[in-house]
Amino acid sequence: MIKKILIAVFLLFSFVTIAQQATSSPYSFYGIGEVRFKGTVENRLMGSMAVIPDSIHVNLQNPASYSSLKLATFTVGGSFNSSRFNSSQGNDKAQRTTVDYLAVGLPIGKSSGVTFGLLPYSSVGYRVSNESFDVNNTNQTIKILKKYEGKGGLNKVFAGYGYQINKNFRIGADLSYNFGTIETTSIGYQSDVDYGSQEKNTSELSGVGFNIGAMYERKIKKYDFYGSIAFAPQTNLKSNNERVLSSILYSEDYSPGVISQIKDSVPDTTLRIPGQLSIGAGFGKSKKWIVGTEVTFKQSSDMTNRFSDITGASFENGIQYSLGGYFVPNYNAFSNYFKKITYRAGFRYEKTGLVIRNESIMDYSFTGGFGLPLGGAFSNLNIGLEYGKKGTAKANLVEENYMNVIMSISLNDKWFVKRRYE
């Protein structure tokens, strides 16, 4: 038992060193980047709907669900992303493979449970270049190159506790420490000038946040009804900022060589992860099928950028709608494997809260996939597809069409079983 716990803890915290914040979206330039975490794979396949307590899967969106765990659970999720970007300037493609979360859930007695883990919450990751040509006063054609790159993001280490008050009500809370580094670089070069310019901005982020939740469930004749509410207040992040200005010599392959550099004085800032409130409900038969919906209100109008001189964008309150469910033909089928598979599907529509050139950035996706039982009685592999669109090509912006292959593995076992014989 102790050995298993130590292995899980080691994997969890060694994950800090290998977690890669990966996105290719130009919209990740703003705020704290693109919010990557949309729920565990099981919930994400149902449109990010997370109103159902689960005895063998960790629900990281509502900590009240931790008390429903019946087995020790270790889960890790990841995704492969393929995106196509359309704009008035042309089209481009990008691909990313990422680890999305890692968590351990432990039941404590019959009425409570704890969960701890790590997830890359948001990502900055873009590379945009623009070449143009002009004619100077001597009728010489000059080439103008501008490049913009960004990387990094925000991670969350968290721990939470859930408690079942009675057969109908559950409550829970999470505490998280947020940390990360965001680095953005802009380069300007003109062929008739000996040197170009480079500006590199670095922000070190840190802060503490928490999340509370409650769940309600009851029988209505032969059906099960579920209610869910989760609230995360606004989180303030301290941003220690640094700006380095450089003169660069550019080669033909556009690899900059720094000639000289100075540090520009820029103030530290306070960034905000917006507060949000999620309310949802589900209905069905728990071991057969469930359909649910959830709405999340986000106070994203309070968000700010890392540097005060970032212009052209603002923030408004966001909202997300989720609809989804699952179906299991016969979870007790011993001779027919396909009848034990869990089939999931969903839809998510989100007003992100980011506004650029008076255009609200929207994001919506369709999802579907399977929960495949593994060798043990309760461990499983969850896999599926998410297809969606973000942004718009209007106002010289970018429309992203993306497809994600998402996958998780959930390993379950009894860790706290007293031996009868030594």
C-alpha positions as CSV (number, residue, x, y, z in Angstrom):
1,M,0.0,0.0,0.0
2,I,2.7,2.5,1.0
3,K,4.7,1.6,-2.0
4,K,1.8,2.4,-4.3
5,I,1.2,5.7,-2.7
6,L,4.9,6.6,-3.0
7,I,5.0,5.7,-6.6
8,A,1.9,7.8,-7.3
9,V,3.3,10.8,-5.5
10,F,6.7,10.5,-7.3
11,L,4.9,10.3,-10.7
12,L,2.8,13.3,-9.8
13,F,5.5,15.7,-8.9
14,S,8.0,14.5,-11.5
15,F,5.3,15.4,-13.9
16,V,6.1,19.0,-13.1
17,T,9.4,18.7,-15.0
18,I,7.9,17.1,-18.1
19,A,4.6,18.9,-18.5
20,Q,4.6,21.0,-21.7
21,Q,2.3,23.9,-22.3
22,A,1.4,23.4,-25.9
23,T,-0.9,25.4,-28.1
24,S,-0.6,26.9,-31.5
25,S,-3.3,29.5,-31.2
26,P,-2.5,33.2,-31.8
27,Y,-5.2,34.1,-29.3
28,S,-3.0,32.6,-26.5
29,F,-1.0,35.9,-26.6
30,Y,-3.6,37.6,-24.4
31,G,-4.2,37.4,-20.6
32,I,-2.8,34.1,-19.1
33,G,-3.0,32.4,-22.5
34,E,-5.4,29.9,-23.8
35,V,-7.2,27.9,-21.1
36,R,-6.5,24.3,-21.9
37,F,-8.2,22.4,-19.2
38,K,-11.8,21.5,-20.2
39,G,-12.2,18.6,-17.7
40,T,-11.0,15.1,-17.6
41,V,-11.4,13.0,-20.8
42,E,-14.5,11.3,-19.5
43,N,-16.3,14.6,-18.9
44,R,-14.8,16.3,-21.9
45,L,-16.3,13.6,-24.2
46,M,-19.6,14.7,-22.8
47,G,-19.1,18.3,-23.8
48,S,-17.3,19.1,-20.5
49,M,-20.5,18.3,-18.6
50,A,-19.5,17.3,-15.0
51,V,-22.6,16.9,-12.9
52,I,-22.4,13.2,-12.2
53,P,-20.5,11.7,-9.2
54,D,-18.4,8.7,-10.3
55,S,-17.1,5.8,-8.2
56,I,-14.1,5.0,-10.5
57,H,-13.3,8.3,-12.3
58,V,-12.0,11.5,-10.8
59,N,-14.1,14.5,-11.6
60,L,-11.7,17.5,-11.3
61,Q,-14.4,20.2,-12.0
62,N,-16.4,19.6,-8.8
63,P,-14.6,18.6,-5.6
64,A,-17.8,17.3,-4.0
65,S,-17.5,14.3,-6.3
66,Y,-14.3,13.1,-4.5
67,S,-16.5,11.5,-1.8
68,S,-18.1,9.2,-4.4
69,L,-14.8,7.3,-5.1
70,K,-14.9,3.6,-4.0
71,L,-11.4,2.6,-5.2
72,A,-8.0,4.3,-5.2
73,T,-7.7,5.9,-8.6
74,F,-4.7,7.0,-10.7
75,T,-5.5,8.8,-13.9
76,V,-3.5,10.6,-16.6
77,G,-4.9,12.3,-19.7
78,G,-3.4,13.6,-22.9
79,S,-4.3,14.8,-26.4
80,F,-3.1,15.1,-29.9
81,N,-4.2,18.4,-31.6
82,S,-4.3,19.2,-35.3
83,S,-5.4,22.7,-36.2
84,R,-5.9,24.7,-39.4
85,F,-5.8,28.5,-39.3
86,N,-7.6,30.6,-41.9
87,S,-7.2,34.3,-42.3
88,S,-7.3,37.0,-45.0
89,Q,-3.5,36.6,-45.2
90,G,-3.5,32.9,-45.9
91,N,-3.8,29.5,-44.3
92,D,-1.5,27.4,-42.0
93,K,-1.5,24.2,-40.1
94,A,0.0,23.0,-36.7
95,Q,0.1,19.9,-34.6
96,R,0.7,19.4,-30.9
97,T,0.9,16.4,-28.5
98,T,0.4,17.2,-24.8
99,V,-0.2,15.8,-21.4
100,D,-3.3,17.4,-20.0
101,Y,-3.5,16.3,-16.3
102,L,-2.5,13.8,-13.8
103,A,-4.3,13.0,-10.6
104,V,-4.7,10.5,-7.7
105,G,-8.0,10.0,-5.9
106,L,-8.3,8.1,-2.6
107,P,-11.5,7.1,-0.8
108,I,-11.4,7.6,3.0
109,G,-14.0,5.4,4.8
110,K,-17.4,5.3,3.3
111,S,-18.3,9.0,3.2
112,S,-15.2,11.0,2.1
113,G,-12.3,11.1,-0.3
114,V,-9.2,13.1,-1.2
115,T,-7.7,13.9,-4.6
116,F,-4.4,15.6,-5.5
117,G,-2.8,16.3,-8.8
118,L,-1.3,18.6,-11.4
119,L,-2.6,20.0,-14.6
120,P,-1.3,22.6,-17.2
121,Y,-4.2,25.1,-16.9
122,S,-3.3,27.5,-19.7
123,S,-0.8,27.7,-22.5
124,V,0.9,30.3,-24.6
125,G,2.3,28.9,-27.8
126,Y,2.2,30.7,-31.2
127,R,4.5,31.7,-34.0
128,V,3.4,34.3,-36.5
129,S,5.4,36.0,-39.2
130,N,4.6,38.6,-41.8
131,E,6.6,39.6,-44.8
132,S,5.8,42.7,-46.8
133,F,7.6,44.8,-49.4
134,D,7.9,48.6,-49.9
135,V,9.7,51.1,-52.1
136,N,11.9,53.7,-50.4
137,N,12.8,57.2,-51.6
138,T,15.5,55.9,-54.0
139,N,13.0,53.5,-55.7
140,Q,14.7,50.5,-54.0
141,T,12.5,47.6,-53.0
142,I,12.9,46.7,-49.3
143,K,11.7,43.7,-47.4
144,I,10.0,44.2,-44.1
145,L,9.8,41.2,-41.7
146,K,7.9,41.0,-38.5
147,K,7.8,37.9,-36.3
148,Y,5.9,37.1,-33.1
149,E,6.5,34.1,-30.9
150,G,5.2,33.0,-27.5
151,K,5.6,30.0,-25.2
152,G,4.9,28.9,-21.6
153,G,1.8,28.9,-19.5
154,L,0.2,28.4,-16.1
155,N,0.2,25.2,-14.1
156,K,-1.9,24.1,-11.1
157,V,-0.9,21.8,-8.3
158,F,-4.0,21.1,-6.3
159,A,-5.4,19.0,-3.4
160,G,-9.0,18.6,-2.4
161,Y,-11.4,16.9,-0.1
162,G,-15.0,15.7,-0.5
163,Y,-17.5,14.6,2.1
164,Q,-20.9,12.9,1.7
165,I,-23.3,14.5,4.3
166,N,-26.1,11.9,3.6
167,K,-27.3,9.8,0.8
168,N,-28.4,12.8,-1.1
169,F,-25.8,15.6,-0.5
170,R,-22.1,15.9,-1.1
171,I,-19.8,18.9,-0.6
172,G,-16.1,19.5,-1.3
173,A,-13.3,22.0,-1.8
174,D,-10.0,22.3,-3.7
175,L,-6.9,24.4,-2.8
176,S,-4.4,25.0,-5.6
177,Y,-1.1,26.7,-6.1
178,N,-0.7,28.3,-9.5
179,F,2.7,28.8,-11.1
180,G,4.3,29.3,-14.5
181,T,6.4,31.3,-16.9
182,I,5.2,33.1,-20.1
183,E,7.7,34.4,-22.6
184,T,6.8,36.4,-25.7
185,T,9.2,37.7,-28.4
186,S,8.6,40.2,-31.2
187,I,11.2,40.9,-33.9
188,G,11.3,43.6,-36.6
189,Y,13.7,43.6,-39.5
190,Q,14.0,45.8,-42.6
191,S,16.4,44.9,-45.5
192,D,17.8,48.4,-46.0
193,V,18.8,48.7,-42.4
194,D,21.8,47.0,-40.9
195,Y,20.2,45.9,-37.7
196,G,16.9,44.8,-36.6
197,S,15.2,45.0,-33.2
198,Q,14.0,42.4,-30.8
199,E,11.8,42.7,-27.7
200,K,11.5,39.8,-25.3
201,N,9.0,39.9,-22.4
202,T,9.1,37.4,-19.6
203,S,6.5,37.0,-16.8
204,E,6.9,34.7,-13.8
205,L,3.4,33.9,-12.4
206,S,2.4,32.7,-9.0
207,G,-0.8,32.7,-6.8
208,V,-3.2,30.6,-4.7
209,G,-6.8,29.7,-5.6
210,F,-9.6,27.5,-4.4
211,N,-12.8,25.9,-5.6
212,I,-15.8,24.7,-3.7
213,G,-18.7,22.5,-4.9
214,A,-21.8,20.6,-3.9
215,M,-23.8,17.8,-5.5
216,Y,-27.3,16.4,-5.0
217,E,-28.7,13.1,-6.1
218,R,-31.9,11.2,-5.5
219,K,-34.2,8.6,-7.0
220,I,-37.3,9.7,-8.8
221,K,-39.2,6.4,-9.2
222,K,-36.8,4.2,-11.3
223,Y,-34.7,7.1,-12.5
224,D,-31.7,9.0,-11.0
225,F,-31.6,12.8,-10.8
226,Y,-28.4,14.8,-10.3
227,G,-27.8,18.4,-9.4
228,S,-24.4,20.1,-9.3
229,I,-23.0,23.5,-8.4
230,A,-19.3,24.6,-8.2
231,F,-17.9,28.1,-7.5
232,A,-14.3,29.3,-8.0
233,P,-13.7,32.9,-6.8
234,Q,-11.3,35.2,-8.7
235,T,-7.7,34.3,-8.3
236,N,-5.0,36.9,-8.3
237,L,-1.6,36.1,-9.8
238,K,1.5,38.0,-9.1
239,S,3.4,38.6,-12.3
240,N,7.1,39.5,-12.0
241,N,7.9,41.1,-15.4
242,E,11.1,41.6,-17.3
243,R,11.6,43.2,-20.7
244,V,14.9,43.0,-22.7
245,L,15.4,45.1,-25.9
246,S,18.1,43.9,-28.3
247,S,19.7,45.0,-31.6
248,I,20.0,42.0,-33.8
249,L,21.8,41.0,-37.0
250,Y,19.6,38.8,-39.2
251,S,20.7,36.1,-41.5
252,E,19.0,34.7,-44.6
253,D,17.4,31.9,-42.6
254,Y,15.9,34.5,-40.3
255,S,17.9,33.4,-37.3
256,P,18.6,36.4,-35.1
257,G,22.1,37.1,-33.7
258,V,22.1,39.5,-30.8
259,I,24.5,42.5,-31.1
260,S,23.6,44.4,-28.0
261,Q,20.8,44.3,-25.4
262,I,19.4,46.4,-22.5
263,K,16.8,45.7,-19.8
264,D,13.9,48.0,-20.0
265,S,12.1,49.0,-16.8
266,V,8.6,47.6,-16.7
267,P,6.4,47.3,-13.6
268,D,5.2,44.1,-12.1
269,T,1.5,43.5,-12.5
270,T,-1.4,41.5,-11.0
271,L,-3.2,39.1,-13.3
272,R,-6.6,37.6,-12.6
273,I,-8.0,34.2,-13.3
274,P,-11.7,35.1,-13.5
275,G,-14.2,33.8,-11.0
276,Q,-16.7,31.3,-12.3
277,L,-19.9,29.6,-11.3
278,S,-21.1,26.3,-12.8
279,I,-24.7,25.0,-12.4
280,G,-25.9,21.7,-13.9
281,A,-28.3,18.8,-13.8
282,G,-28.5,15.3,-15.1
283,F,-31.2,12.6,-15.5
284,G,-31.2,8.9,-16.3
285,K,-30.3,5.5,-15.0
286,S,-26.8,5.6,-13.4
287,K,-25.6,2.2,-14.7
288,K,-27.3,2.5,-18.0
289,W,-27.6,6.0,-19.4
290,I,-27.4,9.6,-18.3
291,V,-28.1,12.9,-20.1
292,G,-27.0,16.2,-18.5
293,T,-26.4,19.9,-19.1
294,E,-24.3,22.5,-17.4
295,V,-23.8,26.3,-17.7
296,T,-20.7,28.1,-16.5
297,F,-20.7,31.9,-15.9
298,K,-17.2,33.5,-16.1
299,Q,-16.3,36.9,-14.7
300,S,-13.7,37.4,-17.4
301,S,-14.3,41.1,-17.8
302,D,-11.9,41.5,-14.8
303,M,-9.1,39.9,-16.7
304,T,-5.9,41.9,-17.5
305,N,-2.9,41.5,-19.7
306,R,0.6,40.9,-18.5
307,F,1.9,44.3,-19.7
308,S,-0.1,47.5,-19.7
309,D,1.1,48.5,-23.2
310,I,-0.7,45.5,-24.9
311,T,-3.5,47.1,-27.0
312,G,-6.1,46.0,-29.4
313,A,-7.9,43.6,-27.1
314,S,-10.3,43.7,-24.2
315,F,-12.2,41.3,-22.0
316,E,-15.9,40.7,-21.4
317,N,-17.9,38.3,-19.2
318,G,-17.9,34.8,-20.7
319,I,-20.3,31.9,-20.6
320,Q,-20.1,28.2,-21.5
321,Y,-22.9,25.8,-22.3
322,S,-22.4,22.0,-22.1
323,L,-24.6,19.2,-23.1
324,G,-23.8,15.5,-23.1
325,G,-24.2,12.0,-21.7
326,Y,-23.3,8.4,-21.8
327,F,-24.8,5.0,-22.6
328,V,-23.7,1.5,-21.4
329,P,-25.5,-1.5,-23.0
330,N,-24.9,-3.8,-20.1
331,Y,-22.1,-3.1,-17.5
332,N,-22.6,-6.6,-16.0
333,A,-22.1,-8.5,-19.3
334,F,-19.3,-11.0,-18.7
335,S,-19.3,-12.8,-22.0
336,N,-19.8,-9.8,-24.4
337,Y,-17.0,-7.2,-24.1
338,F,-18.7,-4.6,-26.4
339,K,-21.8,-4.5,-24.1
340,K,-19.6,-3.2,-21.3
341,I,-18.2,-0.3,-23.3
342,T,-19.3,3.2,-22.2
343,Y,-20.4,5.3,-25.2
344,R,-20.1,9.1,-24.6
345,A,-21.0,12.2,-26.7
346,G,-21.5,15.9,-26.1
347,F,-21.5,19.5,-27.3
348,R,-19.8,22.6,-25.9
349,Y,-20.4,26.2,-26.8
350,E,-18.3,28.9,-25.2
351,K,-18.1,32.7,-25.3
352,T,-14.4,33.0,-24.2
353,G,-14.5,36.5,-22.9
354,L,-11.8,37.8,-25.2
355,V,-12.7,40.6,-27.5
356,I,-10.4,41.7,-30.4
357,R,-11.2,44.5,-32.8
358,N,-14.8,44.5,-31.5
359,E,-15.2,40.8,-32.3
360,S,-16.1,38.4,-29.4
361,I,-14.0,35.2,-29.7
362,M,-16.2,32.2,-29.6
363,D,-15.3,28.5,-29.3
364,Y,-17.5,25.5,-29.9
365,S,-16.9,21.7,-30.3
366,F,-18.6,18.3,-30.8
367,T,-17.2,15.3,-29.0
368,G,-17.7,11.6,-28.9
369,G,-15.8,8.5,-27.7
370,F,-15.6,5.3,-25.7
371,G,-14.7,4.0,-22.3
372,L,-13.0,0.6,-22.8
373,P,-12.7,-1.7,-19.8
374,L,-9.2,-3.0,-19.2
375,G,-7.9,-6.3,-17.7
376,G,-9.1,-5.5,-14.1
377,A,-12.8,-5.2,-13.1
378,F,-12.8,-1.4,-13.0
379,S,-9.7,0.1,-14.8
380,N,-10.4,1.5,-18.2
381,L,-9.1,3.4,-21.2
382,N,-11.1,6.4,-22.4
383,I,-10.6,7.7,-26.0
384,G,-12.4,9.9,-28.3
385,L,-12.5,12.8,-30.8
386,E,-13.2,16.5,-30.4
387,Y,-13.9,18.7,-33.4
388,G,-14.4,22.4,-33.1
389,K,-13.9,26.0,-34.3
390,K,-12.5,29.0,-32.5
391,G,-12.4,32.6,-33.5
392,T,-13.3,34.3,-36.8
393,A,-11.6,35.4,-40.0
394,K,-13.5,38.7,-39.8
395,A,-11.6,42.0,-39.0
396,N,-8.3,40.4,-40.1
397,L,-8.4,37.8,-37.4
398,V,-7.9,34.1,-37.4
399,E,-10.4,31.3,-37.6
400,E,-9.1,28.0,-36.0
401,N,-10.6,24.7,-37.1
402,Y,-9.2,22.0,-34.8
403,M,-9.5,18.3,-34.2
404,N,-8.3,16.7,-30.9
405,V,-7.7,13.0,-30.3
406,I,-8.1,12.8,-26.5
407,M,-7.2,9.8,-24.3
408,S,-7.0,8.9,-20.6
409,I,-6.2,5.9,-18.6
410,S,-7.9,5.3,-15.2
411,L,-6.3,2.6,-13.0
412,N,-8.3,1.5,-10.0
413,D,-7.4,-0.7,-7.0
414,K,-8.1,-1.2,-3.3
415,W,-5.2,0.3,-1.4
416,F,-6.5,0.3,2.1
417,V,-7.4,-3.4,2.6
418,K,-6.4,-4.9,5.9
419,R,-4.8,-8.3,5.5
420,R,-6.5,-11.3,7.2
421,Y,-3.4,-13.4,7.1
422,E,0.3,-12.4,7.4
